[in-house]
Amino acid sequence: MKQTRFAFFLNKYFMVYLPSICGNTPRTIDSYRYAFIHYLRYLETQGISANEVELKDFNVISVSGYLVWLQKTKNNSVTTRNHRQAALNSFVKYLMYEIPEYLNEFQQILCIPVKKTAIKEISYLKTDGVKLFFAQVNNKTKIGLRDYTMLAIMYSTGIRVSELIGLRVKDVSLFEPPTLLVHGKGQKSRYVPLINNVKEIVSEYIKSNYLDEERYQSEWLFKSHMNLQFTRQGVNYIVRKYADKARKINPKLIPTDFSPHKLRHTTAMELVDAGVDLIYIRDLLGHVSVKTTEVYAKAQSEKKRKAIEAASKDIVGKEIAQWDEDTRLIEWLKKFNR
């Protein structure tokens, strides 16, 4: 069967343009790929087989219909719809330079408005909820210590799940000031400070697993029970497991949809309520723009809660070193950024 021009350019877009020209990460490319998988499935509902799609079929009518289909038939959220649209728009911008004779049609596709999303209330744990959540982890066992270390890092630094599972032993520096080298979105890396209490937790985890030996420096910091790199699903499972346990004790403190991302929200809200400058929070969370961080300031409660370090005193067991009384998170961050 002869390859269509649409298939030719789509293949070149994914195999050459995105990875080599744009330098997109495999994760970004994969999300774009799913947008086109669904687009081809939509075209099949319109009587166009995936291996028969021509450039003329990729037009404003089919793209508009696809976006409607995503929400009405696939029940995708507005946010997901907009992400799919962004992927198609990226392909359109690529095609504009490859085949300018279709420029008019491409401009019409780019003119399809992005749907506005409703501003959702940020869901996060209050201080009592954080304490109850961490209390469910038995850090006396090997698996429990691993889980506790992962959760403590996520809570104290606000890093993403993808960043957590991407940590290698060599990315941990326990010298003063203790830091993590986090590899974030868009192949951008940043140093994230480790508070003294979490430093002690990480240190204990590394020593108990003999990861302080030179031969393990390039190993993943956290591994599954199969001795493989942790997956997003694995981290989600761990968070849900302890959240479910905590919810049975007090359902009012733990949201039913609690997830790793909401643990990240919790970190951000703790920092905002503690009065930490948004610029510092932006750098800590790895946001590209402070505008993304401003959503937490808008969701700030009237009463200021204690800083993350003070709020975490009670969740760290007595067998682990306590927070240094003269080192609060706010001051730590200020000194770290100087």
Secondary structure as a PSIPRED ss2 file (coil, helix, strand):
# PSIPRED VFORMAT (PSIPRED V4.0)

   1 M C   1.000  0.000  0.000
   2 K C   1.000  0.000  0.000
   3 Q C   1.000  0.000  0.000
   4 T C   1.000  0.000  0.000
   5 R H   0.000  1.000  0.000
   6 F H   0.000  1.000  0.000
   7 A H   0.000  1.000  0.000
   8 F H   0.000  1.000  0.000
   9 F H   0.000  1.000  0.000
  10 L H   0.000  1.000  0.000
  11 N H   0.000  1.000  0.000
  12 K H   0.000  1.000  0.000
  13 Y H   0.000  1.000  0.000
  14 F H   0.000  1.000  0.000
  15 M H   0.000  1.000  0.000
  16 V H   0.000  1.000  0.000
  17 Y H   0.000  1.000  0.000
  18 L H   0.000  1.000  0.000
  19 P H   0.000  1.000  0.000
  20 S H   0.000  1.000  0.000
  21 I H   0.000  1.000  0.000
  22 C C   1.000  0.000  0.000
  23 G C   1.000  0.000  0.000
  24 N C   1.000  0.000  0.000
  25 T C   1.000  0.000  0.000
  26 P H   0.000  1.000  0.000
  27 R H   0.000  1.000  0.000
  28 T H   0.000  1.000  0.000
  29 I H   0.000  1.000  0.000
  30 D H   0.000  1.000  0.000
  31 S H   0.000  1.000  0.000
  32 Y H   0.000  1.000  0.000
  33 R H   0.000  1.000  0.000
  34 Y H   0.000  1.000  0.000
  35 A H   0.000  1.000  0.000
  36 F H   0.000  1.000  0.000
  37 I H   0.000  1.000  0.000
  38 H H   0.000  1.000  0.000
  39 Y H   0.000  1.000  0.000
  40 L H   0.000  1.000  0.000
  41 R H   0.000  1.000  0.000
  42 Y H   0.000  1.000  0.000
  43 L H   0.000  1.000  0.000
  44 E H   0.000  1.000  0.000
  45 T H   0.000  1.000  0.000
  46 Q C   1.000  0.000  0.000
  47 G C   1.000  0.000  0.000
  48 I C   1.000  0.000  0.000
  49 S C   1.000  0.000  0.000
  50 A H   0.000  1.000  0.000
  51 N H   0.000  1.000  0.000
  52 E H   0.000  1.000  0.000
  53 V C   1.000  0.000  0.000
  54 E C   1.000  0.000  0.000
  55 L H   0.000  1.000  0.000
  56 K H   0.000  1.000  0.000
  57 D H   0.000  1.000  0.000
  58 F C   1.000  0.000  0.000
  59 N C   1.000  0.000  0.000
  60 V H   0.000  1.000  0.000
  61 I H   0.000  1.000  0.000
  62 S H   0.000  1.000  0.000
  63 V H   0.000  1.000  0.000
  64 S H   0.000  1.000  0.000
  65 G H   0.000  1.000  0.000
  66 Y H   0.000  1.000  0.000
  67 L H   0.000  1.000  0.000
  68 V H   0.000  1.000  0.000
  69 W H   0.000  1.000  0.000
  70 L H   0.000  1.000  0.000
  71 Q H   0.000  1.000  0.000
  72 K H   0.000  1.000  0.000
  73 T C   1.000  0.000  0.000
  74 K C   1.000  0.000  0.000
  75 N C   1.000  0.000  0.000
  76 N C   1.000  0.000  0.000
  77 S C   1.000  0.000  0.000
  78 V H   0.000  1.000  0.000
  79 T H   0.000  1.000  0.000
  80 T H   0.000  1.000  0.000
  81 R H   0.000  1.000  0.000
  82 N H   0.000  1.000  0.000
  83 H H   0.000  1.000  0.000
  84 R H   0.000  1.000  0.000
  85 Q H   0.000  1.000  0.000
  86 A H   0.000  1.000  0.000
  87 A H   0.000  1.000  0.000
  88 L H   0.000  1.000  0.000
  89 N H   0.000  1.000  0.000
  90 S H   0.000  1.000  0.000
  91 F H   0.000  1.000  0.000
  92 V H   0.000  1.000  0.000
  93 K H   0.000  1.000  0.000
  94 Y H   0.000  1.000  0.000
  95 L H   0.000  1.000  0.000
  96 M H   0.000  1.000  0.000
  97 Y H   0.000  1.000  0.000
  98 E H   0.000  1.000  0.000
  99 I C   1.000  0.000  0.000
 100 P H   0.000  1.000  0.000
 101 E H   0.000  1.000  0.000
 102 Y H   0.000  1.000  0.000
 103 L H   0.000  1.000  0.000
 104 N H   0.000  1.000  0.000
 105 E H   0.000  1.000  0.000
 106 F H   0.000  1.000  0.000
 107 Q H   0.000  1.000  0.000
 108 Q H   0.000  1.000  0.000
 109 I H   0.000  1.000  0.000
 110 L H   0.000  1.000  0.000
 111 C C   1.000  0.000  0.000
 112 I C   1.000  0.000  0.000
 113 P C   1.000  0.000  0.000
 114 V C   1.000  0.000  0.000
 115 K C   1.000  0.000  0.000
 116 K C   1.000  0.000  0.000
 117 T C   1.000  0.000  0.000
 118 A C   1.000  0.000  0.000
 119 I C   1.000  0.000  0.000
 120 K C   1.000  0.000  0.000
 121 E C   1.000  0.000  0.000
 122 I C   1.000  0.000  0.000
 123 S C   1.000  0.000  0.000
 124 Y C   1.000  0.000  0.000
 125 L C   1.000  0.000  0.000
 126 K C   1.000  0.000  0.000
 127 T H   0.000  1.000  0.000
 128 D H   0.000  1.000  0.000
 129 G H   0.000  1.000  0.000
 130 V H   0.000  1.000  0.000
 131 K H   0.000  1.000  0.000
 132 L H   0.000  1.000  0.000
 133 F H   0.000  1.000  0.000
 134 F H   0.000  1.000  0.000
 135 A H   0.000  1.000  0.000
 136 Q C   1.000  0.000  0.000
 137 V C   1.000  0.000  0.000
 138 N C   1.000  0.000  0.000
 139 N C   1.000  0.000  0.000
 140 K C   1.000  0.000  0.000
 141 T C   1.000  0.000  0.000
 142 K H   0.000  1.000  0.000
 143 I H   0.000  1.000  0.000
 144 G H   0.000  1.000  0.000
 145 L H   0.000  1.000  0.000
 146 R H   0.000  1.000  0.000
 147 D H   0.000  1.000  0.000
 148 Y H   0.000  1.000  0.000
 149 T H   0.000  1.000  0.000
 150 M H   0.000  1.000  0.000
 151 L H   0.000  1.000  0.000
 152 A H   0.000  1.000  0.000
 153 I H   0.000  1.000  0.000
 154 M H   0.000  1.000  0.000
 155 Y H   0.000  1.000  0.000
 156 S H   0.000  1.000  0.000
 157 T H   0.000  1.000  0.000
 158 G C   1.000  0.000  0.000
 159 I C   1.000  0.000  0.000
 160 R C   1.000  0.000  0.000
 161 V H   0.000  1.000  0.000
 162 S H   0.000  1.000  0.000
 163 E H   0.000  1.000  0.000
 164 L H   0.000  1.000  0.000
 165 I H   0.000  1.000  0.000
 166 G C   1.000  0.000  0.000
 167 L C   1.000  0.000  0.000
 168 R E   0.000  0.000  1.000
 169 V H   0.000  1.000  0.000
 170 K H   0.000  1.000  0.000
 171 D H   0.000  1.000  0.000
 172 V E   0.000  0.000  1.000
 173 S E   0.000  0.000  1.000
 174 L C   1.000  0.000  0.000
 175 F C   1.000  0.000  0.000
 176 E C   1.000  0.000  0.000
 177 P C   1.000  0.000  0.000
 178 P C   1.000  0.000  0.000
 179 T E   0.000  0.000  1.000
 180 L E   0.000  0.000  1.000
 181 L E   0.000  0.000  1.000
 182 V E   0.000  0.000  1.000
 183 H E   0.000  0.000  1.000
 184 G C   1.000  0.000  0.000
 185 K H   0.000  1.000  0.000
 186 G H   0.000  1.000  0.000
 187 Q H   0.000  1.000  0.000
 188 K C   1.000  0.000  0.000
 189 S E   0.000  0.000  1.000
 190 R E   0.000  0.000  1.000
 191 Y E   0.000  0.000  1.000
 192 V E   0.000  0.000  1.000
 193 P E   0.000  0.000  1.000
 194 L C   1.000  0.000  0.000
 195 I C   1.000  0.000  0.000
 196 N H   0.000  1.000  0.000
 197 N H   0.000  1.000  0.000
 198 V H   0.000  1.000  0.000
 199 K H   0.000  1.000  0.000
 200 E H   0.000  1.000  0.000
 201 I H   0.000  1.000  0.000
 202 V H   0.000  1.000  0.000
 203 S H   0.000  1.000  0.000
 204 E H   0.000  1.000  0.000
 205 Y H   0.000  1.000  0.000
 206 I H   0.000  1.000  0.000
 207 K H   0.000  1.000  0.000
 208 S H   0.000  1.000  0.000
 209 N C   1.000  0.000  0.000
 210 Y C   1.000  0.000  0.000
 211 L C   1.000  0.000  0.000
 212 D C   1.000  0.000  0.000
 213 E C   1.000  0.000  0.000
 214 E H   0.000  1.000  0.000
 215 R H   0.000  1.000  0.000
 216 Y H   0.000  1.000  0.000
 217 Q C   1.000  0.000  0.000
 218 S C   1.000  0.000  0.000
 219 E C   1.000  0.000  0.000
 220 W E   0.000  0.000  1.000
 221 L C   1.000  0.000  0.000
 222 F C   1.000  0.000  0.000
 223 K E   0.000  0.000  1.000
 224 S C   1.000  0.000  0.000
 225 H C   1.000  0.000  0.000
 226 M C   1.000  0.000  0.000
 227 N C   1.000  0.000  0.000
 228 L C   1.000  0.000  0.000
 229 Q E   0.000  0.000  1.000
 230 F C   1.000  0.000  0.000
 231 T C   1.000  0.000  0.000
 232 R H   0.000  1.000  0.000
 233 Q H   0.000  1.000  0.000
 234 G H   0.000  1.000  0.000
 235 V H   0.000  1.000  0.000
 236 N H   0.000  1.000  0.000
 237 Y H   0.000  1.000  0.000
 238 I H   0.000  1.000  0.000
 239 V H   0.000  1.000  0.000
 240 R H   0.000  1.000  0.000
 241 K H   0.000  1.000  0.000
 242 Y H   0.000  1.000  0.000
 243 A H   0.000  1.000  0.000
 244 D H   0.000  1.000  0.000
 245 K H   0.000  1.000  0.000
 246 A H   0.000  1.000  0.000
 247 R H   0.000  1.000  0.000
 248 K H   0.000  1.000  0.000
 249 I H   0.000  1.000  0.000
 250 N C   1.000  0.000  0.000
 251 P C   1.000  0.000  0.000
 252 K C   1.000  0.000  0.000
 253 L C   1.000  0.000  0.000
 254 I C   1.000  0.000  0.000
 255 P C   1.000  0.000  0.000
 256 T C   1.000  0.000  0.000
 257 D C   1.000  0.000  0.000
 258 F C   1.000  0.000  0.000
 259 S C   1.000  0.000  0.000
 260 P H   0.000  1.000  0.000
 261 H H   0.000  1.000  0.000
 262 K H   0.000  1.000  0.000
 263 L H   0.000  1.000  0.000
 264 R H   0.000  1.000  0.000
 265 H H   0.000  1.000  0.000
 266 T H   0.000  1.000  0.000
 267 T H   0.000  1.000  0.000
 268 A H   0.000  1.000  0.000
 269 M H   0.000  1.000  0.000
 270 E H   0.000  1.000  0.000
 271 L H   0.000  1.000  0.000
 272 V H   0.000  1.000  0.000
 273 D H   0.000  1.000  0.000
 274 A C   1.000  0.000  0.000
 275 G C   1.000  0.000  0.000
 276 V C   1.000  0.000  0.000
 277 D C   1.000  0.000  0.000
 278 L H   0.000  1.000  0.000
 279 I H   0.000  1.000  0.000
 280 Y H   0.000  1.000  0.000
 281 I H   0.000  1.000  0.000
 282 R H   0.000  1.000  0.000
 283 D H   0.000  1.000  0.000
 284 L H   0.000  1.000  0.000
 285 L H   0.000  1.000  0.000
 286 G C   1.000  0.000  0.000
 287 H C   1.000  0.000  0.000
 288 V C   1.000  0.000  0.000
 289 S C   1.000  0.000  0.000
 290 V H   0.000  1.000  0.000
 291 K H   0.000  1.000  0.000
 292 T H   0.000  1.000  0.000
 293 T H   0.000  1.000  0.000
 294 E H   0.000  1.000  0.000
 295 V H   0.000  1.000  0.000
 296 Y H   0.000  1.000  0.000
 297 A H   0.000  1.000  0.000
 298 K H   0.000  1.000  0.000
 299 A C   1.000  0.000  0.000
 300 Q C   1.000  0.000  0.000
 301 S C   1.000  0.000  0.000
 302 E C   1.000  0.000  0.000
 303 K C   1.000  0.000  0.000
 304 K C   1.000  0.000  0.000
 305 R C   1.000  0.000  0.000
 306 K C   1.000  0.000  0.000
 307 A C   1.000  0.000  0.000
 308 I H   0.000  1.000  0.000
 309 E H   0.000  1.000  0.000
 310 A H   0.000  1.000  0.000
 311 A H   0.000  1.000  0.000
 312 S C   1.000  0.000  0.000
 313 K H   0.000  1.000  0.000
 314 D H   0.000  1.000  0.000
 315 I H   0.000  1.000  0.000
 316 V C   1.000  0.000  0.000
 317 G C   1.000  0.000  0.000
 318 K C   1.000  0.000  0.000
 319 E C   1.000  0.000  0.000
 320 I C   1.000  0.000  0.000
 321 A C   1.000  0.000  0.000
 322 Q C   1.000  0.000  0.000
 323 W C   1.000  0.000  0.000
 324 D C   1.000  0.000  0.000
 325 E C   1.000  0.000  0.000
 326 D C   1.000  0.000  0.000
 327 T C   1.000  0.000  0.000
 328 R C   1.000  0.000  0.000
 329 L H   0.000  1.000  0.000
 330 I H   0.000  1.000  0.000
 331 E H   0.000  1.000  0.000
 332 W H   0.000  1.000  0.000
 333 L H   0.000  1.000  0.000
 334 K H   0.000  1.000  0.000
 335 K H   0.000  1.000  0.000
 336 F H   0.000  1.000  0.000
 337 N C   1.000  0.000  0.000
 338 R C   1.000  0.000  0.000
